[in-house]
Amino acid sequence: GVTIIYATHIFDGLDQWATDVVYLTGGQVKVNQKLNEVDELIQLKAKNTPAPLFRMVEAWLRAEFEERQRQRKLNPSAKTSDMEGYG
């Protein structure tokens, strides 16, 4: 077997050959699963969503962005690096 760590912003065709996904945020692992076991991805595929892997990751990133915005509103004087996991 071979393990390839592929960190990218390009998702075109990636869901055709990747087997697993690891999602890190704030220094923590939020998802570490086989792609065919990720509920969000399964649901997107069931709905025939175009580019389901991209859409799933996009949703994760948008949620992170929204959390960063929320943190900044709660503590506007904090440096970005002070916001654990959101800098």
ChimeraX commands (.cxc) that place a marker at each C-alpha (Angstrom):
marker #1 position 0.00,0.00,0.00 radius 0.5
marker #1 position 0.91,3.61,-0.46 radius 0.5
marker #1 position -0.06,6.71,1.47 radius 0.5
marker #1 position -0.12,10.06,-0.30 radius 0.5
marker #1 position -0.82,13.25,1.60 radius 0.5
marker #1 position -2.34,15.67,-0.85 radius 0.5
marker #1 position -2.96,19.15,0.54 radius 0.5
marker #1 position -4.63,21.25,-2.10 radius 0.5
marker #1 position -7.22,23.76,-3.07 radius 0.5
marker #1 position -7.84,21.95,-6.36 radius 0.5
marker #1 position -10.61,19.36,-6.07 radius 0.5
marker #1 position -11.36,18.70,-9.73 radius 0.5
marker #1 position -11.44,14.92,-10.05 radius 0.5
marker #1 position -9.97,14.35,-6.60 radius 0.5
marker #1 position -13.01,12.43,-5.41 radius 0.5
marker #1 position -12.33,9.88,-8.15 radius 0.5
marker #1 position -9.09,8.58,-6.62 radius 0.5
marker #1 position -8.86,9.73,-2.99 radius 0.5
marker #1 position -9.89,7.11,-0.44 radius 0.5
marker #1 position -9.67,9.01,2.84 radius 0.5
marker #1 position -10.06,12.56,4.08 radius 0.5
marker #1 position -8.51,14.27,7.09 radius 0.5
marker #1 position -9.86,17.68,8.04 radius 0.5
marker #1 position -7.67,19.73,10.38 radius 0.5
marker #1 position -8.76,23.00,11.91 radius 0.5
marker #1 position -7.31,24.91,14.81 radius 0.5
marker #1 position -4.67,22.25,15.23 radius 0.5
marker #1 position -7.33,19.61,15.82 radius 0.5
marker #1 position -8.51,16.72,13.66 radius 0.5
marker #1 position -12.23,17.17,13.01 radius 0.5
marker #1 position -12.66,14.43,10.41 radius 0.5
marker #1 position -10.49,11.39,9.71 radius 0.5
marker #1 position -12.52,8.93,7.66 radius 0.5
marker #1 position -12.76,6.97,4.49 radius 0.5
marker #1 position -14.53,9.13,1.91 radius 0.5
marker #1 position -17.26,6.54,1.47 radius 0.5
marker #1 position -18.05,6.82,5.21 radius 0.5
marker #1 position -18.37,10.63,5.48 radius 0.5
marker #1 position -22.09,11.31,5.99 radius 0.5
marker #1 position -21.95,14.80,4.49 radius 0.5
marker #1 position -20.39,13.47,1.30 radius 0.5
marker #1 position -22.81,10.55,1.10 radius 0.5
marker #1 position -25.74,12.97,1.37 radius 0.5
marker #1 position -24.35,15.29,-1.31 radius 0.5
marker #1 position -23.82,12.36,-3.67 radius 0.5
marker #1 position -27.36,11.08,-3.00 radius 0.5
marker #1 position -28.67,14.50,-4.07 radius 0.5
marker #1 position -26.52,14.32,-7.25 radius 0.5
marker #1 position -24.73,17.49,-6.18 radius 0.5
marker #1 position -22.11,18.47,-8.75 radius 0.5
marker #1 position -18.54,18.27,-7.36 radius 0.5
marker #1 position -19.66,16.82,-4.01 radius 0.5
marker #1 position -16.19,16.68,-2.42 radius 0.5
marker #1 position -15.58,20.30,-3.31 radius 0.5
marker #1 position -19.00,21.31,-1.94 radius 0.5
marker #1 position -18.37,19.47,1.32 radius 0.5
marker #1 position -14.99,21.13,1.85 radius 0.5
marker #1 position -16.44,24.49,0.83 radius 0.5
marker #1 position -19.08,24.12,3.55 radius 0.5
marker #1 position -16.38,23.31,6.12 radius 0.5
marker #1 position -14.34,26.37,5.13 radius 0.5
marker #1 position -17.37,28.66,5.16 radius 0.5
marker #1 position -18.26,27.43,8.66 radius 0.5
marker #1 position -14.68,28.16,9.79 radius 0.5
marker #1 position -14.85,31.63,8.27 radius 0.5
marker #1 position -18.16,32.35,10.00 radius 0.5
marker #1 position -16.73,31.18,13.32 radius 0.5
marker #1 position -13.71,33.46,12.86 radius 0.5
marker #1 position -16.05,36.37,12.17 radius 0.5
marker #1 position -18.07,35.53,15.27 radius 0.5
marker #1 position -14.91,35.35,17.38 radius 0.5
marker #1 position -13.73,38.73,16.07 radius 0.5
marker #1 position -17.08,40.32,16.96 radius 0.5
marker #1 position -16.89,38.89,20.47 radius 0.5
marker #1 position -13.32,40.09,20.98 radius 0.5
marker #1 position -12.41,42.76,18.40 radius 0.5
marker #1 position -9.16,43.69,20.16 radius 0.5
marker #1 position -7.76,40.13,20.01 radius 0.5
marker #1 position -5.02,39.40,17.55 radius 0.5
marker #1 position -5.94,36.79,14.99 radius 0.5
marker #1 position -3.32,34.44,16.45 radius 0.5
marker #1 position -5.02,34.75,19.86 radius 0.5
marker #1 position -8.17,33.14,18.48 radius 0.5
marker #1 position -7.32,29.51,19.05 radius 0.5
marker #1 position -7.68,27.63,15.83 radius 0.5
marker #1 position -9.01,30.57,13.90 radius 0.5
marker #1 position -5.91,32.38,12.74 radius 0.5
marker link #1:1,2 radius 0.2
marker link #1:2,3 radius 0.2
marker link #1:3,4 radius 0.2
marker link #1:4,5 radius 0.2
marker link #1:5,6 radius 0.2
marker link #1:6,7 radius 0.2
marker link #1:7,8 radius 0.2
marker link #1:8,9 radius 0.2
marker link #1:9,10 radius 0.2
marker link #1:10,11 radius 0.2
marker link #1:11,12 radius 0.2
marker link #1:12,13 radius 0.2
marker link #1:13,14 radius 0.2
marker link #1:14,15 radius 0.2
marker link #1:15,16 radius 0.2
marker link #1:16,17 radius 0.2
marker link #1:17,18 radius 0.2
marker link #1:18,19 radius 0.2
marker link #1:19,20 radius 0.2
marker link #1:20,21 radius 0.2
marker link #1:21,22 radius 0.2
marker link #1:22,23 radius 0.2
marker link #1:23,24 radius 0.2
marker link #1:24,25 radius 0.2
marker link #1:25,26 radius 0.2
marker link #1:26,27 radius 0.2
marker link #1:27,28 radius 0.2
marker link #1:28,29 radius 0.2
marker link #1:29,30 radius 0.2
marker link #1:30,31 radius 0.2
marker link #1:31,32 radius 0.2
marker link #1:32,33 radius 0.2
marker link #1:33,34 radius 0.2
marker link #1:34,35 radius 0.2
marker link #1:35,36 radius 0.2
marker link #1:36,37 radius 0.2
marker link #1:37,38 radius 0.2
marker link #1:38,39 radius 0.2
marker link #1:39,40 radius 0.2
marker link #1:40,41 radius 0.2
marker link #1:41,42 radius 0.2
marker link #1:42,43 radius 0.2
marker link #1:43,44 radius 0.2
marker link #1:44,45 radius 0.2
marker link #1:45,46 radius 0.2
marker link #1:46,47 radius 0.2
marker link #1:47,48 radius 0.2
marker link #1:48,49 radius 0.2
marker link #1:49,50 radius 0.2
marker link #1:50,51 radius 0.2
marker link #1:51,52 radius 0.2
marker link #1:52,53 radius 0.2
marker link #1:53,54 radius 0.2
marker link #1:54,55 radius 0.2
marker link #1:55,56 radius 0.2
marker link #1:56,57 radius 0.2
marker link #1:57,58 radius 0.2
marker link #1:58,59 radius 0.2
marker link #1:59,60 radius 0.2
marker link #1:60,61 radius 0.2
marker link #1:61,62 radius 0.2
marker link #1:62,63 radius 0.2
marker link #1:63,64 radius 0.2
marker link #1:64,65 radius 0.2
marker link #1:65,66 radius 0.2
marker link #1:66,67 radius 0.2
marker link #1:67,68 radius 0.2
marker link #1:68,69 radius 0.2
marker link #1:69,70 radius 0.2
marker link #1:70,71 radius 0.2
marker link #1:71,72 radius 0.2
marker link #1:72,73 radius 0.2
marker link #1:73,74 radius 0.2
marker link #1:74,75 radius 0.2
marker link #1:75,76 radius 0.2
marker link #1:76,77 radius 0.2
marker link #1:77,78 radius 0.2
marker link #1:78,79 radius 0.2
marker link #1:79,80 radius 0.2
marker link #1:80,81 radius 0.2
marker link #1:81,82 radius 0.2
marker link #1:82,83 radius 0.2
marker link #1:83,84 radius 0.2
marker link #1:84,85 radius 0.2
marker link #1:85,86 radius 0.2
marker link #1:86,87 radius 0.2
view
